[in-house]
Amino acid sequence: MTATVTLGLVLLIICSAQGKVLPAGCAAVTCFAGQKCVTFPSPKCVTTCQVVKCSSGNKCVETFRGAHCVAVEKLDCSTMDCPTGETCVQDKVMCIKAPCPQPEPRCVPICELPAVPGLCKAYMPSYFFNSKTGQCETFIYGGCGGNANRFKTLEDCQNACLM
């Protein structure tokens, strides 16, 4: 398992099936079209400027609370709602974290995750890649929770992990 350590906190990053890097808190959150997952203060879906229509003279601004319209003449750092530990950059009117060296997020390979049946009691035969044996194996998934090392078919497991 790979983790990046930032300011004494462990921030775990995982890859989605599409290869996008997601903060671990967002792994269990499914957002609708026009939304994105933010992890501050806790993982949740917020609207994006993709779906917010602003009237003339207003511009859409995205913060950790979601997208909202701001009058262009009032668009400055005083209208921004930055999370704790971030500051607004006036020339870009956006929030950024305090400058410090940040290691690149590294993905936890899905195929190295353990088989996790989840907390529910459904009976869903599934496959996971056992990194110790180097093979796809069966396990019973309970229907909720778990992790990304879960495949419906042996072929899906092999295509994802035996390349």
C-alpha positions as CSV (number, residue, x, y, z in Angstrom):
1,M,0.0,0.0,0.0
2,T,1.3,3.4,-0.9
3,A,0.6,6.6,1.0
4,T,1.9,10.2,0.8
5,V,2.8,11.9,4.0
6,T,2.0,15.6,4.1
7,L,2.5,17.8,7.2
8,G,2.3,14.8,9.5
9,L,-1.0,13.5,8.1
10,V,-1.3,10.4,5.9
11,L,-3.2,11.1,2.7
12,L,-4.1,7.9,0.9
13,I,-4.6,8.2,-2.9
14,I,-6.2,5.5,-5.0
15,C,-6.8,5.1,-8.7
16,S,-10.3,4.7,-10.2
17,A,-10.9,2.0,-12.9
18,Q,-10.5,4.8,-15.4
19,G,-7.0,5.6,-14.1
20,K,-8.0,8.9,-12.5
21,V,-6.4,9.7,-9.1
22,L,-9.0,10.1,-6.3
23,P,-8.5,11.0,-2.7
24,A,-9.3,7.9,-0.7
25,G,-12.2,9.6,1.0
26,C,-13.9,10.0,-2.4
27,A,-13.6,6.3,-3.2
28,A,-16.9,5.5,-1.5
29,V,-18.7,8.6,-2.9
30,T,-20.6,8.4,-6.2
31,C,-21.3,11.9,-7.7
32,F,-23.9,12.7,-10.4
33,A,-23.0,14.4,-13.7
34,G,-22.1,18.1,-13.0
35,Q,-20.7,17.2,-9.6
36,K,-17.3,16.5,-8.2
37,C,-16.1,15.0,-4.9
38,V,-14.3,17.2,-2.4
39,T,-12.7,15.9,0.7
40,F,-12.9,19.0,2.8
41,P,-14.2,19.1,5.5
42,S,-15.4,15.5,4.7
43,P,-16.0,13.6,1.5
44,K,-19.1,14.9,-0.4
45,C,-20.4,15.8,-3.8
46,V,-20.6,19.5,-4.8
47,T,-21.9,21.2,-7.9
48,T,-19.4,22.4,-10.5
49,C,-19.6,25.4,-12.8
50,Q,-20.5,22.9,-15.6
51,V,-24.1,22.9,-14.4
52,V,-24.4,26.4,-12.7
53,K,-25.7,29.0,-15.1
54,C,-24.9,32.6,-14.1
55,S,-26.7,35.6,-15.4
56,S,-24.9,38.3,-17.4
57,G,-22.3,40.2,-15.4
58,N,-21.8,37.2,-13.1
59,K,-19.1,34.5,-13.1
60,C,-19.3,31.0,-11.7
61,V,-16.7,30.3,-8.9
62,E,-16.0,26.8,-7.5
63,T,-15.1,26.4,-3.8
64,F,-15.2,23.5,-1.4
65,R,-18.8,24.3,-0.8
66,G,-19.7,24.0,-4.5
67,A,-20.2,26.3,-7.4
68,H,-21.9,29.7,-7.1
69,C,-22.3,32.9,-9.1
70,V,-20.5,36.1,-8.1
71,A,-20.8,39.5,-9.7
72,V,-17.8,40.1,-11.9
73,E,-17.1,43.5,-10.3
74,K,-17.1,41.8,-6.8
75,L,-14.9,39.0,-7.9
76,D,-11.9,39.2,-5.7
77,C,-10.4,37.3,-2.8
78,S,-13.0,38.8,-0.4
79,T,-15.7,36.8,-2.1
80,M,-13.8,33.5,-2.0
81,D,-14.5,30.9,0.6
82,C,-11.2,29.1,1.1
83,P,-10.7,26.1,3.3
84,T,-8.5,26.4,6.4
85,G,-4.9,26.3,5.4
86,E,-5.5,27.8,1.9
87,T,-5.2,31.4,0.7
88,C,-6.7,33.2,-2.2
89,V,-4.4,34.4,-5.0
90,Q,-5.7,37.8,-6.1
91,D,-4.6,37.7,-9.7
92,K,-6.2,34.3,-10.3
93,V,-9.0,34.6,-7.7
94,M,-8.6,31.1,-6.6
95,C,-7.7,29.2,-3.4
96,I,-4.4,27.5,-3.1
97,K,-2.6,25.6,-0.4
98,A,0.3,27.3,1.4
99,P,3.4,26.7,-0.7
100,C,5.4,23.8,0.5
101,P,7.0,20.8,-1.3
102,Q,4.2,18.3,-2.2
103,P,5.1,14.8,-3.2
104,E,3.3,13.6,-6.3
105,P,0.3,11.4,-5.4
106,R,1.0,7.8,-6.1
107,C,-1.7,5.3,-6.9
108,V,-2.3,2.2,-4.7
109,P,-2.5,-0.5,-7.4
110,I,-6.0,-1.9,-7.2
111,C,-4.6,-5.4,-7.7
112,E,-2.6,-5.2,-4.4
113,L,-5.7,-4.4,-2.3
114,P,-7.0,-7.3,-0.1
115,A,-10.4,-9.0,-0.8
116,V,-12.9,-7.1,1.3
117,P,-16.4,-8.7,1.5
118,G,-18.0,-5.5,2.9
119,L,-20.5,-5.1,5.8
120,C,-23.7,-6.2,4.1
121,K,-25.0,-9.8,3.9
122,A,-25.8,-10.3,0.2
123,Y,-24.3,-13.3,-1.5
124,M,-22.5,-12.1,-4.6
125,P,-19.8,-14.4,-5.9
126,S,-17.0,-12.2,-7.1
127,Y,-13.3,-12.3,-8.1
128,F,-10.3,-10.5,-6.6
129,F,-6.6,-10.6,-7.5
130,N,-4.6,-12.3,-4.8
131,S,-1.2,-10.5,-5.0
132,K,0.4,-13.3,-2.9
133,T,-0.5,-16.1,-5.3
134,G,-0.5,-14.0,-8.5
135,Q,-3.9,-15.3,-9.5
136,C,-7.6,-14.2,-9.6
137,E,-9.6,-16.0,-6.9
138,T,-13.2,-16.1,-5.9
139,F,-14.7,-14.6,-2.7
140,I,-18.2,-13.7,-1.6
141,Y,-19.0,-9.9,-1.7
142,G,-21.7,-8.8,0.7
143,G,-23.1,-6.0,-1.6
144,C,-21.8,-2.8,0.1
145,G,-18.4,-1.3,1.0
146,G,-15.4,-3.3,0.0
147,N,-12.8,-1.9,-2.4
148,A,-11.8,-1.7,-6.0
149,N,-10.2,-5.1,-6.1
150,R,-13.6,-6.7,-6.9
151,F,-14.6,-8.0,-10.3
152,K,-17.8,-9.6,-11.5
153,T,-16.0,-12.1,-13.8
154,L,-12.8,-14.0,-13.9
155,E,-12.0,-12.4,-17.3
156,D,-12.5,-8.8,-15.9
157,C,-10.1,-9.7,-13.0
158,Q,-7.5,-11.2,-15.4
159,N,-7.8,-8.2,-17.8
160,A,-7.2,-5.7,-15.0
161,C,-4.4,-7.5,-13.1
162,L,-2.6,-10.0,-15.3
163,M,-1.1,-7.7,-17.9
